[in-house]
Amino acid sequence: MERFAWTARVLPGMLDEYIKRHDAIWPEMTAVLNEAGIVNYTIWNVGDTLFGYYECPSIEKAASIQANSPVVDRWNEYMKDVMVMEFDPETGTSVQLKQVFLHPKR
């Protein structure tokens, strides 16, 4: 499995709304994530900073499916009044963080 991590910023006072929207994630959005092979997708926050992480068999495939999905486009439009996220112009998805450390399994 490949790992993908991203950061974004929730707008001031909008964390509760951000959480509410994710608690009611659209079934069609979940279907896109499943199609992309994305598992263990988790999002954390500290203050206004969001940190997301997921695993998938192929980051390239996951990025392509998300970048070409009208559902993802609608979700991003829906979320832009509660958060700010940078997008990679090459992949059309969130900017991937560079891994700098991994504690291996025993």
Secondary structure, DSSP 4 states (H G I P E B T S, - for coil): -EEEEEEEEEPTT-HHHHHHHHHT--HHHHHHHHHTT-EEEEEEEETTEEEEEEEES-HHHHHHHHHT-HHHHHHHHHHTTTEE--B-TTTSSBPPPPP-------
